């Protein structure tokens, strides 16, 4: 293996780069990583790429043991092998996926047009029921999203038909407006990794939304393995 590593390094040095990074995104519990579908930063013939895979697979258990306290809530990891051709060494690292720690909340404020028929109907519900303020929480991802709860003046509105029928009708009227406003403010809120947040609306039909896009980033685990030609001798 030492000769293969040396030949691989000689090939990688031909690109005159300080660092060349191969990587493979892997989901825990989904079987072995699909090595041949990894990220290849430079053109490489199959026989040399087989050496890359042999290096990674032969050190994988050691890397997982070193990083056993490095946990991803999504169970997704990025297995990274960085080559430093000029130094004739490689560094084997693991990154874990987690919610973006730098993600910021977006705010949206609007006063609804009371000439709009849907908004008029909502205003009638508010006035007839003496409602001053409602707050609704929502979340969604991968083409599916819901308003999970609606609370008006401290009272939770029934979500299904099994409860109070009048409340159910009122909830649908409120909900329809909130979905329209949410789509207008943050179109695609339920797509891909999705989002979550809450909507507030008062008797004057003034709307306030606090919205968080669900974003993920890969973060490096603390420990890593340094690989040199001597390791194979």
Phi and psi restraints in degrees (value plus and minus 20) as a CYANA .aco file:
   2 UNK   PHI     -80.9   -40.9
   2 UNK   PSI     -59.5   -19.5
   3 UNK   PHI     -87.5   -47.5
   3 UNK   PSI     -58.2   -18.2
   4 UNK   PHI     -84.2   -44.2
   4 UNK   PSI     -62.9   -22.9
   5 UNK   PHI     -81.7   -41.7
   5 UNK   PSI     -62.4   -22.4
   6 UNK   PHI     -83.6   -43.6
   6 UNK   PSI     -61.6   -21.6
   7 UNK   PHI     -85.9   -45.9
   7 UNK   PSI     -59.6   -19.6
   8 UNK   PHI     -83.5   -43.5
   8 UNK   PSI     -64.8   -24.8
   9 UNK   PHI     -81.3   -41.3
   9 UNK   PSI     -61.2   -21.2
  10 UNK   PHI     -82.0   -42.0
  10 UNK   PSI     -59.8   -19.8
  11 UNK   PHI     -86.5   -46.5
  11 UNK   PSI     -64.8   -24.8
  12 UNK   PHI     -86.8   -46.8
  12 UNK   PSI     -50.7   -10.7
  13 UNK   PHI     -84.5   -44.5
  13 UNK   PSI     -43.4    -3.4
  14 UNK   PHI     -85.5   -45.5
  14 UNK   PSI     -38.1     1.9
  15 UNK   PHI    -106.0   -66.0
  15 UNK   PSI     -26.6    13.4
  16 UNK   PHI      34.1    74.1
  16 UNK   PSI      21.3    61.3
  17 UNK   PHI    -130.9   -90.9
  17 UNK   PSI     125.3   165.3
  18 UNK   PHI     -92.1   -52.1
  18 UNK   PSI     -53.2   -13.2
  19 UNK   PHI    -162.6  -122.6
  19 UNK   PSI     115.1   155.1
  20 UNK   PHI    -151.7  -111.7
  20 UNK   PSI     100.7   140.7
  21 UNK   PHI    -134.8   -94.8
  21 UNK   PSI     101.5   141.5
  22 UNK   PHI    -121.0   -81.0
  22 UNK   PSI     125.3   165.3
  23 UNK   PHI    -171.5  -131.5
  23 UNK   PSI     137.4   177.4
  24 UNK   PHI    -162.6  -122.6
  24 UNK   PSI     101.1   141.1
  25 UNK   PHI    -104.4   -64.4
  25 UNK   PSI     110.4   150.4
  26 UNK   PHI    -155.0  -115.0
  26 UNK   PSI     118.3   158.3
  27 UNK   PHI    -124.1   -84.1
  27 UNK   PSI     103.7   143.7
  28 UNK   PHI     -79.6   -39.6
  28 UNK   PSI     114.0   154.0
  29 UNK   PHI      69.8   109.8
  29 UNK   PSI     -21.7    18.3
  30 UNK   PHI    -121.3   -81.3
  30 UNK   PSI      -0.8    39.2
  31 UNK   PHI      67.1   107.1
  31 UNK   PSI    -189.3  -149.3
  32 UNK   PHI     -87.7   -47.7
  32 UNK   PSI     130.1   170.1
  33 UNK   PHI     -78.2   -38.2
  33 UNK   PSI     127.5   167.5
  34 UNK   PHI    -106.6   -66.6
  34 UNK   PSI      65.8   105.8
  35 UNK   PHI     -76.9   -36.9
  35 UNK   PSI     -59.3   -19.3
  36 UNK   PHI     -98.5   -58.5
  36 UNK   PSI     -20.9    19.1
  37 UNK   PHI    -129.8   -89.8
  37 UNK   PSI      -1.4    38.6
  38 UNK   PHI     -97.5   -57.5
  38 UNK   PSI     155.6   195.6
  39 UNK   PHI    -101.7   -61.7
  39 UNK   PSI     102.0   142.0
  40 UNK   PHI    -130.7   -90.7
  40 UNK   PSI      89.8   129.8
  41 UNK   PHI     -96.4   -56.4
  41 UNK   PSI     -37.3     2.7
  42 UNK   PHI    -157.2  -117.2
  42 UNK   PSI     136.7   176.7
  43 UNK   PHI     -82.8   -42.8
  43 UNK   PSI     116.6   156.6
  44 UNK   PHI    -169.7  -129.7
  44 UNK   PSI     114.6   154.6
  45 UNK   PHI     -92.5   -52.5
  45 UNK   PSI     136.9   176.9
  46 UNK   PHI     -78.1   -38.1
  46 UNK   PSI     -60.6   -20.6
  47 UNK   PHI     -84.2   -44.2
  47 UNK   PSI     -56.3   -16.3
  48 UNK   PHI     -97.8   -57.8
  48 UNK   PSI     -54.0   -14.0
  49 UNK   PHI     -86.2   -46.2
  49 UNK   PSI     -51.3   -11.3
  50 UNK   PHI     -81.5   -41.5
  50 UNK   PSI     -53.9   -13.9
  51 UNK   PHI     -86.9   -46.9
  51 UNK   PSI     -62.2   -22.2
  52 UNK   PHI     -77.2   -37.2
  52 UNK   PSI     -67.7   -27.7
  53 UNK   PHI     -84.7   -44.7
  53 UNK   PSI     -58.7   -18.7
  54 UNK   PHI     -83.5   -43.5
  54 UNK   PSI     -59.9   -19.9
  55 UNK   PHI     -83.0   -43.0
  55 UNK   PSI     -67.9   -27.9
  56 UNK   PHI     -83.8   -43.8
  56 UNK   PSI     -71.4   -31.4
  57 UNK   PHI     -85.5   -45.5
  57 UNK   PSI     -52.2   -12.2
  58 UNK   PHI     -95.7   -55.7
  58 UNK   PSI     -37.8     2.2
  59 UNK   PHI    -130.6   -90.6
  59 UNK   PSI     -18.3    21.7
  60 UNK   PHI     -84.2   -44.2
  60 UNK   PSI     -65.4   -25.4
  61 UNK   PHI     -81.5   -41.5
  61 UNK   PSI     -59.2   -19.2
  62 UNK   PHI     -84.2   -44.2
  62 UNK   PSI     -61.4   -21.4
  63 UNK   PHI     -84.7   -44.7
  63 UNK   PSI     -64.7   -24.7
  64 UNK   PHI     -83.5   -43.5
  64 UNK   PSI     -55.9   -15.9
  65 UNK   PHI     -87.2   -47.2
  65 UNK   PSI     -59.7   -19.7
  66 UNK   PHI     -86.9   -46.9
  66 UNK   PSI     -50.7   -10.7
  67 UNK   PHI    -131.0   -91.0
  67 UNK   PSI       7.2    47.2
  68 UNK   PHI     -84.3   -44.3
  68 UNK   PSI     -41.3    -1.3
  69 UNK   PHI    -111.2   -71.2
  69 UNK   PSI     -14.8    25.2
  70 UNK   PHI    -117.0   -77.0
  70 UNK   PSI      84.2   124.2
  71 UNK   PHI    -139.0   -99.0
  71 UNK   PSI     116.8   156.8
  72 UNK   PHI    -124.3   -84.3
  72 UNK   PSI     106.8   146.8
  73 UNK   PHI     -82.1   -42.1
  73 UNK   PSI     -50.6   -10.6
  74 UNK   PHI    -110.0   -70.0
  74 UNK   PSI     -25.1    14.9
  75 UNK   PHI      43.4    83.4
  75 UNK   PSI       4.6    44.6
  76 UNK   PHI    -130.1   -90.1
  76 UNK   PSI     117.2   157.2
  77 UNK   PHI    -153.8  -113.8
  77 UNK   PSI     133.8   173.8
  78 UNK   PHI    -134.1   -94.1
  78 UNK   PSI      93.2   133.2
  79 UNK   PHI    -109.6   -69.6
  79 UNK   PSI     100.3   140.3
  80 UNK   PHI    -143.9  -103.9
  80 UNK   PSI     110.4   150.4
  81 UNK   PHI    -140.7  -100.7
  81 UNK   PSI      91.1   131.1
  82 UNK   PHI    -122.5   -82.5
  82 UNK   PSI     105.4   145.4
  83 UNK   PHI    -119.8   -79.8
  83 UNK   PSI     119.6   159.6
  84 UNK   PHI    -139.0   -99.0
  84 UNK   PSI      63.5   103.5
  85 UNK   PHI     -76.4   -36.4
  85 UNK   PSI     -58.8   -18.8
  86 UNK   PHI     -88.4   -48.4
  86 UNK   PSI     -41.7    -1.7
  87 UNK   PHI    -123.8   -83.8
  87 UNK   PSI     -19.9    20.1
  88 UNK   PHI      33.0    73.0
  88 UNK   PSI      24.8    64.8
  89 UNK   PHI    -164.4  -124.4
  89 UNK   PSI     144.3   184.3
  90 UNK   PHI    -152.9  -112.9
  90 UNK   PSI     133.7   173.7
  91 UNK   PHI    -145.7  -105.7
  91 UNK   PSI     107.3   147.3
  92 UNK   PHI    -122.4   -82.4
  92 UNK   PSI     103.3   143.3
  93 UNK   PHI    -154.0  -114.0
  93 UNK   PSI     138.4   178.4
  94 UNK   PHI    -145.0  -105.0
  94 UNK   PSI     115.5   155.5
  95 UNK   PHI    -138.4   -98.4
  95 UNK   PSI     122.8   162.8
  96 UNK   PHI    -132.0   -92.0
  96 UNK   PSI     126.0   166.0
  97 UNK   PHI    -108.8   -68.8
  97 UNK   PSI     117.0   157.0
  98 UNK   PHI    -171.7  -131.7
  98 UNK   PSI     148.1   188.1
  99 UNK   PHI     -79.7   -39.7
  99 UNK   PSI     122.4   162.4
 100 UNK   PHI     -81.0   -41.0
 100 UNK   PSI      94.7   134.7
 101 UNK   PHI     -92.6   -52.6
 101 UNK   PSI     -34.0     6.0
 102 UNK   PHI    -122.9   -82.9
 102 UNK   PSI     -11.1    28.9
 103 UNK   PHI     -84.1   -44.1
 103 UNK   PSI     119.2   159.2
 104 UNK   PHI    -136.4   -96.4
 104 UNK   PSI     129.1   169.1
 105 UNK   PHI     -98.0   -58.0
 105 UNK   PSI     116.0   156.0
 106 UNK   PHI    -122.4   -82.4
 106 UNK   PSI     123.7   163.7
 107 UNK   PHI    -136.4   -96.4
 107 UNK   PSI     129.8   169.8
 108 UNK   PHI    -162.6  -122.6
 108 UNK   PSI     113.1   153.1
 109 UNK   PHI    -151.7  -111.7
 109 UNK   PSI     117.4   157.4
 110 UNK   PHI    -173.7  -133.7
 110 UNK   PSI     125.3   165.3
 111 UNK   PHI    -124.1   -84.1
 111 UNK   PSI      99.2   139.2
 112 UNK   PHI     -91.5   -51.5
 112 UNK   PSI     126.5   166.5
 113 UNK   PHI     -94.7   -54.7
 113 UNK   PSI      92.7   132.7
 114 UNK   PHI     -97.5   -57.5
 114 UNK   PSI     -18.6    21.4
 115 UNK   PHI    -107.2   -67.2
 115 UNK   PSI     -33.0     7.0
 116 UNK   PHI     -91.2   -51.2
 116 UNK   PSI     113.6   153.6
 117 UNK   PHI     -81.5   -41.5
 117 UNK   PSI     -61.6   -21.6
 118 UNK   PHI     -83.9   -43.9
 118 UNK   PSI     -59.2   -19.2
 119 UNK   PHI     -93.2   -53.2
 119 UNK   PSI     -54.0   -14.0
 120 UNK   PHI     -80.9   -40.9
 120 UNK   PSI     -64.0   -24.0
 121 UNK   PHI     -82.6   -42.6
 121 UNK   PSI     -60.7   -20.7
 122 UNK   PHI     -83.6   -43.6
 122 UNK   PSI     -62.0   -22.0
 123 UNK   PHI     -81.5   -41.5
 123 UNK   PSI     -58.5   -18.5
 124 UNK   PHI     -84.4   -44.4
 124 UNK   PSI     -59.7   -19.7
 125 UNK   PHI     -83.4   -43.4
 125 UNK   PSI     -66.5   -26.5
 126 UNK   PHI     -78.3   -38.3
 126 UNK   PSI     -66.7   -26.7
 127 UNK   PHI     -87.9   -47.9
 127 UNK   PSI     -62.5   -22.5
 128 UNK   PHI     -89.3   -49.3
 128 UNK   PSI     -49.9    -9.9
 129 UNK   PHI    -118.7   -78.7
 129 UNK   PSI     -20.6    19.4
 130 UNK   PHI      46.4    86.4
 130 UNK   PSI      10.6    50.6
 131 UNK   PHI    -101.7   -61.7
 131 UNK   PSI     109.3   149.3
 132 UNK   PHI    -122.3   -82.3
 132 UNK   PSI     -51.0   -11.0
 133 UNK   PHI    -177.2  -137.2
 133 UNK   PSI     115.4   155.4
 134 UNK   PHI    -147.9  -107.9
 134 UNK   PSI     127.1   167.1
 135 UNK   PHI    -153.2  -113.2
 135 UNK   PSI     110.7   150.7
 136 UNK   PHI    -148.5  -108.5
 136 UNK   PSI     117.9   157.9
 137 UNK   PHI    -123.5   -83.5
 137 UNK   PSI     122.6   162.6
 138 UNK   PHI    -157.7  -117.7
 138 UNK   PSI     140.3   180.3
 139 UNK   PHI    -181.3  -141.3
 139 UNK   PSI     136.3   176.3
 140 UNK   PHI    -192.5  -152.5
 140 UNK   PSI     137.0   177.0
 141 UNK   PHI    -186.2  -146.2
 141 UNK   PSI     143.1   183.1
 142 UNK   PHI      27.0    67.0
 142 UNK   PSI      31.5    71.5
 143 UNK   PHI      51.3    91.3
 143 UNK   PSI      -4.1    35.9
 144 UNK   PHI    -158.9  -118.9
 144 UNK   PSI     106.6   146.6
 145 UNK   PHI    -168.8  -128.8
 145 UNK   PSI     134.4   174.4
 146 UNK   PHI    -164.3  -124.3
 146 UNK   PSI     130.4   170.4
 147 UNK   PHI    -104.2   -64.2
 147 UNK   PSI      93.5   133.5
 148 UNK   PHI    -102.2   -62.2
 148 UNK   PSI     -50.2   -10.2
 149 UNK   PHI    -175.5  -135.5
 149 UNK   PSI     127.9   167.9
 150 UNK   PHI    -151.0  -111.0
 150 UNK   PSI     103.0   143.0
 151 UNK   PHI    -142.8  -102.8
 151 UNK   PSI     102.5   142.5
 152 UNK   PHI    -139.3   -99.3
 152 UNK   PSI      99.7   139.7
 153 UNK   PHI      30.8    70.8
 153 UNK   PSI      19.5    59.5
 154 UNK   PHI      65.7   105.7
 154 UNK   PSI     -18.1    21.9
 155 UNK   PHI    -133.0   -93.0
 155 UNK   PSI     109.2   149.2
 156 UNK   PHI    -101.2   -61.2
 156 UNK   PSI     110.3   150.3
 157 UNK   PHI    -107.9   -67.9
 157 UNK   PSI     117.7   157.7
 158 UNK   PHI     -78.3   -38.3
 158 UNK   PSI     118.6   158.6
 159 UNK   PHI    -109.7   -69.7
 159 UNK   PSI     -49.8    -9.8
 160 UNK   PHI    -142.9  -102.9
 160 UNK   PSI     155.7   195.7
 161 UNK   PHI     -92.7   -52.7
 161 UNK   PSI     -35.5     4.5
 162 UNK   PHI     -91.3   -51.3
 162 UNK   PSI     -34.5     5.5
 163 UNK   PHI    -113.0   -73.0
 163 UNK   PSI    -173.7  -133.7
 164 UNK   PHI     -84.2   -44.2
 164 UNK   PSI     102.6   142.6
 165 UNK   PHI     -85.6   -45.6
 165 UNK   PSI     -56.2   -16.2
 166 UNK   PHI     -85.5   -45.5
 166 UNK   PSI     -63.6   -23.6
 167 UNK   PHI     -81.6   -41.6
 167 UNK   PSI     -59.4   -19.4
 168 UNK   PHI     -80.8   -40.8
 168 UNK   PSI     -63.4   -23.4
 169 UNK   PHI     -84.0   -44.0
 169 UNK   PSI     -63.8   -23.8
 170 UNK   PHI     -82.6   -42.6
 170 UNK   PSI     -62.8   -22.8
 171 UNK   PHI     -80.0   -40.0
 171 UNK   PSI     -63.4   -23.4
 172 UNK   PHI     -81.2   -41.2
 172 UNK   PSI     -59.1   -19.1
 173 UNK   PHI     -85.1   -45.1
 173 UNK   PSI     -66.2   -26.2
 174 UNK   PHI     -83.4   -43.4
 174 UNK   PSI     -66.3   -26.3
 175 UNK   PHI     -81.4   -41.4
 175 UNK   PSI     -63.4   -23.4
 176 UNK   PHI     -79.0   -39.0
 176 UNK   PSI     -61.7   -21.7
 177 UNK   PHI     -86.8   -46.8
 177 UNK   PSI     -63.7   -23.7
 178 UNK   PHI     -83.9   -43.9
 178 UNK   PSI     -59.5   -19.5
 179 UNK   PHI     -81.8   -41.8
 179 UNK   PSI     -63.3   -23.3
 180 UNK   PHI     -82.0   -42.0
 180 UNK   PSI     -64.2   -24.2
 181 UNK   PHI     -86.0   -46.0
 181 UNK   PSI     -62.2   -22.2
 182 UNK   PHI     -83.0   -43.0
 182 UNK   PSI     -63.7   -23.7
 183 UNK   PHI     -85.9   -45.9
 183 UNK   PSI     -57.2   -17.2
 184 UNK   PHI     -86.8   -46.8
 184 UNK   PSI     -59.1   -19.1
 185 UNK   PHI     -99.6   -59.6
 185 UNK   PSI     -62.6   -22.6
 186 UNK   PHI    -156.2  -116.2
 186 UNK   PSI      49.6    89.6
 187 UNK   PHI     -77.0   -37.0
 187 UNK   PSI     116.9   156.9
 188 UNK   PHI      61.0   101.0
 188 UNK   PSI      -2.0    38.0
 189 UNK   PHI     -80.1   -40.1
 189 UNK   PSI     -42.4    -2.4
 190 UNK   PHI    -121.6   -81.6
 190 UNK   PSI     -14.3    25.7
 191 UNK   PHI    -111.8   -71.8
 191 UNK   PSI     139.1   179.1
 192 UNK   PHI      30.5    70.5
 192 UNK   PSI    -146.9  -106.9
 193 UNK   PHI     -93.1   -53.1
 193 UNK   PSI     -34.3     5.7
 194 UNK   PHI      60.7   100.7
 194 UNK   PSI    -175.9  -135.9
 195 UNK   PHI    -184.3  -144.3
 195 UNK   PSI     156.2   196.2
 196 UNK   PHI    -176.6  -136.6
 196 UNK   PSI     144.6   184.6
 197 UNK   PHI     146.3   186.3
 197 UNK   PSI    -181.6  -141.6
 198 UNK   PHI    -163.7  -123.7
 198 UNK   PSI     135.7   175.7
 199 UNK   PHI    -141.3  -101.3
 199 UNK   PSI     114.0   154.0
 200 UNK   PHI    -136.1   -96.1
 200 UNK   PSI     119.3   159.3
 201 UNK   PHI    -164.2  -124.2
 201 UNK   PSI     116.3   156.3
 202 UNK   PHI    -131.6   -91.6
 202 UNK   PSI    -198.8  -158.8
 203 UNK   PHI     -84.3   -44.3
 203 UNK   PSI     -40.3    -0.3
 204 UNK   PHI    -107.2   -67.2
 204 UNK   PSI     -14.0    26.0
 205 UNK   PHI      41.8    81.8
 205 UNK   PSI      16.7    56.7
 206 UNK   PHI    -113.6   -73.6
 206 UNK   PSI     106.8   146.8
 207 UNK   PHI    -130.3   -90.3
 207 UNK   PSI     118.9   158.9
 208 UNK   PHI    -154.0  -114.0
 208 UNK   PSI     110.2   150.2
 209 UNK   PHI    -142.4  -102.4
 209 UNK   PSI     116.2   156.2
 210 UNK   PHI    -136.4   -96.4
 210 UNK   PSI      98.1   138.1
 211 UNK   PHI    -147.4  -107.4
 211 UNK   PSI     114.2   154.2
 212 UNK   PHI    -143.9  -103.9
 212 UNK   PSI      97.6   137.6
 213 UNK   PHI     -91.4   -51.4
 213 UNK   PSI     115.7   155.7
 214 UNK   PHI    -101.3   -61.3
 214 UNK   PSI      87.6   127.6
 215 UNK   PHI    -140.2  -100.2
 215 UNK   PSI     124.3   164.3
 216 UNK   PHI    -138.5   -98.5
 216 UNK   PSI     129.5   169.5
 217 UNK   PHI    -157.5  -117.5
 217 UNK   PSI     137.2   177.2
 218 UNK   PHI    -115.9   -75.9
 218 UNK   PSI     113.9   153.9
 219 UNK   PHI    -140.1  -100.1
 219 UNK   PSI     119.5   159.5
 220 UNK   PHI     -94.4   -54.4
 220 UNK   PSI     113.9   153.9
 221 UNK   PHI     -92.6   -52.6
 221 UNK   PSI     136.1   176.1
 222 UNK   PHI     -86.4   -46.4
 222 UNK   PSI     -64.2   -24.2
 223 UNK   PHI    -112.2   -72.2
 223 UNK   PSI     134.5   174.5
 224 UNK   PHI    -169.6  -129.6
 224 UNK   PSI     146.8   186.8
 225 UNK   PHI    -137.9   -97.9
 225 UNK   PSI     108.2   148.2
 226 UNK   PHI    -114.6   -74.6
 226 UNK   PSI     112.2   152.2
 227 UNK   PHI    -142.0  -102.0
 227 UNK   PSI     106.9   146.9
 228 UNK   PHI    -149.9  -109.9
 228 UNK   PSI     151.5   191.5
 229 UNK   PHI     -78.6   -38.6
 229 UNK   PSI     -56.8   -16.8
 230 UNK   PHI     -80.3   -40.3
 230 UNK   PSI     -46.6    -6.6
 231 UNK   PHI     -84.3   -44.3
 231 UNK   PSI     -42.8    -2.8
 232 UNK   PHI    -119.6   -79.6
 232 UNK   PSI     -21.6    18.4
